[in-house]
Structure formats: structure tokens, C-alpha cells
Amino acid sequence: MAARDTHIAILNVLRTLQEVDLLYFYQEPVILKEGEIEMVSWPNHHVGADYNADSAFATLFQYQSTMKENSYLAVLRDGAIIRGNYVFKRNDLIRHSLWYWPCPFEIPPDDIIQETPLGALDLYCSSWQESVRFRSPLRFDYDPSKEKSGHPASHLHIQTPGCRIAVARPLGFATFVRFVFRHFLPNAWQSTDIWEDLSDEIEDNSDLCLASGDLYTPHISWSRSF
């Protein structure tokens, strides 16, 4: 598996979602290189941006800043954000971060199209009591170099930055997208039969990276997506 393969796989997933009208907009991923390190990410990737800090997790500031900075791969028709990056060293995956950020407001897709996502966000902020929705973002992280007790190599952040639910292995982008649509966007999931056709750049039957202590507590695991 290499950065180029992952780049192609992500782009194919985004194009397929666009073809069946499940996206408002997407940006083609890019490959950023620094020495032996290659990162597949969105075009406007700012390392260390304040809205990416743990203290900003699940805040309106984080959602607004991510949208304003175009710091994403795709915006869904309901204003939700999908973004992700994969980092490789000599063609080996060393870490990834995959985000699903639901829109903080219940905004009809027609308003997003007419006003743009940022315009609709500003509009609904003025009457937030009627349309606000308290929904946590999801972030799947993989970084075996940081593995320790309470910090699994692959894990899911939800609700608070300190929450790390163990995940069996790294996720491919197609696996991540299927997870998001199946569990959080059921109407969109049922509206099309594209899901089995989304190819993944990471084998779902790759080696488990669960620590022994996580095997006997609730965690996320799978053998194959389909």
C-alpha cells in the first residue's frame, strides 16, 4: 500500500458519492511530501491549527473554522463535513485521522445550496434555539507510535477528546465512509446501492492492533465490510 494508491482510492470514493448526489462539494486530495514522509490529505492542510486542538473538539468554533478554512475533503448535502489524512513512511502506513463532523444545525439541503454552507450557517446561528442539534463529531485515529495504556494504536474519539474507544485496525477511507453513512445517514444509505462498489486501499483483514486489555472490553472490530 502506498500514498498514490490511497490518493486514487479516496478520489474514487468522493467521485462516486458525487455521482449519486450525496455530496454538496468535494476537494480532490493531494499528496504532500517531506523527506521520506508522504501525506494524503485535503489541499489546505494546516498542521497545528488552533481549531484542530483537543480543546476545540466538538465546539462550534471548530466546525466554523474547518468550513471557513476549506479544511476538509467533502461537505455533505446536510452540511456535515468529512475529512481525512493518511501518512506513510517508505510506503508503510504510520498514522491516519478520519473525521465526520455533523452540522451543528438542522439545515435543509435546499438552504445550503441557495446560501452556501457558510451562508446557511450564519443564517441559522441567528435563530439557533430552534435549529441547533447537539451532535458529536467522530474521529478515527491510528498511530501505533503513541500506543500505551488508555491510548490504543487505533481508536475512536467521540463526545470528548479524552474518549478513545479501541478499534481493531486502521480504517480505509471507503470503510470509514460506509460506516458514517450506514449509521448516521440511513436515508442516504438506503437511497443507493453503490456501497459494495467502493474499493478500499486498506485490507479489512489486516492484522489486529488491539492490545490484550482491549480484547476483553467493548471495542470496534470487523472482519470484512461486505
HULINUR-V722479 format. One record per backbone hydrogen bond with DSSP energy under -1.0 kcal/mol. CO is the residue of the C=O (numbers start at 1). NH is the residue of the N-H. E is the energy in kcal/mol with one decimal. If there is no record, write none. Layout:
co=CO nh=NH e=E
co=CO nh=NH e=E
//
This chain:
co=2 nh=6 e=-2.1
co=3 nh=7 e=-2.8
co=4 nh=8 e=-2.3
co=5 nh=9 e=-2.4
co=6 nh=10 e=-2.7
co=7 nh=11 e=-2.3
co=8 nh=12 e=-2.4
co=9 nh=13 e=-2.0
co=10 nh=14 e=-2.5
co=11 nh=15 e=-2.5
co=12 nh=16 e=-2.1
co=13 nh=17 e=-2.4
co=14 nh=18 e=-2.1
co=15 nh=19 e=-2.2
co=16 nh=20 e=-1.3
co=17 nh=22 e=-2.6
co=18 nh=21 e=-1.7
co=25 nh=75 e=-2.7
co=30 nh=41 e=-2.4
co=32 nh=39 e=-3.0
co=34 nh=37 e=-2.0
co=36 nh=90 e=-1.4
co=37 nh=34 e=-2.7
co=38 nh=88 e=-3.2
co=39 nh=32 e=-3.2
co=40 nh=86 e=-2.1
co=41 nh=30 e=-2.9
co=46 nh=49 e=-1.3
co=49 nh=52 e=-2.0
co=50 nh=53 e=-1.2
co=53 nh=56 e=-1.7
co=54 nh=57 e=-1.5
co=56 nh=59 e=-1.9
co=59 nh=63 e=-1.7
co=60 nh=64 e=-2.9
co=61 nh=65 e=-2.6
co=62 nh=66 e=-2.5
co=63 nh=67 e=-2.2
co=64 nh=68 e=-2.9
co=65 nh=69 e=-2.5
co=66 nh=71 e=-2.5
co=67 nh=70 e=-1.3
co=70 nh=72 e=-1.4
co=73 nh=27 e=-3.0
co=74 nh=82 e=-2.7
co=75 nh=24 e=-2.8
co=75 nh=25 e=-1.7
co=76 nh=79 e=-2.0
co=80 nh=76 e=-2.9
co=81 nh=101 e=-2.9
co=82 nh=73 e=-2.2
co=82 nh=74 e=-2.5
co=83 nh=99 e=-3.1
co=85 nh=97 e=-2.1
co=86 nh=40 e=-2.9
co=87 nh=94 e=-2.9
co=87 nh=95 e=-1.3
co=88 nh=38 e=-2.4
co=89 nh=92 e=-1.7
co=92 nh=89 e=-2.5
co=95 nh=87 e=-2.9
co=96 nh=142 e=-2.4
co=97 nh=85 e=-2.0
co=98 nh=140 e=-2.8
co=99 nh=83 e=-1.6
co=100 nh=138 e=-2.8
co=101 nh=81 e=-2.5
co=104 nh=133 e=-3.4
co=105 nh=107 e=-1.3
co=108 nh=112 e=-1.5
co=109 nh=113 e=-2.3
co=110 nh=114 e=-2.3
co=111 nh=115 e=-2.8
co=112 nh=116 e=-1.9
co=116 nh=120 e=-2.8
co=117 nh=121 e=-2.2
co=118 nh=122 e=-2.3
co=119 nh=123 e=-2.1
co=120 nh=124 e=-2.6
co=121 nh=125 e=-1.8
co=125 nh=128 e=-1.0
co=127 nh=130 e=-1.3
co=128 nh=132 e=-2.5
co=131 nh=106 e=-2.4
co=133 nh=135 e=-1.4
co=138 nh=100 e=-2.3
co=139 nh=157 e=-3.0
co=140 nh=98 e=-2.4
co=141 nh=155 e=-2.7
co=142 nh=96 e=-2.0
co=143 nh=146 e=-2.0
co=144 nh=147 e=-1.3
co=148 nh=151 e=-2.6
co=151 nh=148 e=-1.6
co=153 nh=143 e=-2.8
co=154 nh=167 e=-2.9
co=155 nh=141 e=-2.5
co=156 nh=165 e=-2.5
co=157 nh=139 e=-1.9
co=158 nh=160 e=-2.1
co=160 nh=163 e=-1.5
co=165 nh=156 e=-2.2
co=166 nh=220 e=-2.6
co=168 nh=209 e=-3.1
co=172 nh=176 e=-2.3
co=173 nh=177 e=-2.6
co=174 nh=178 e=-2.6
co=175 nh=179 e=-2.1
co=176 nh=180 e=-2.3
co=177 nh=181 e=-2.5
co=178 nh=182 e=-2.5
co=179 nh=183 e=-2.0
co=180 nh=184 e=-2.4
co=181 nh=185 e=-1.2
co=185 nh=189 e=-2.4
co=186 nh=190 e=-2.2
co=194 nh=197 e=-1.7
co=195 nh=198 e=-1.0
co=203 nh=206 e=-1.4
co=211 nh=214 e=-1.1
co=214 nh=217 e=-1.2
co=220 nh=168 e=-2.5
//
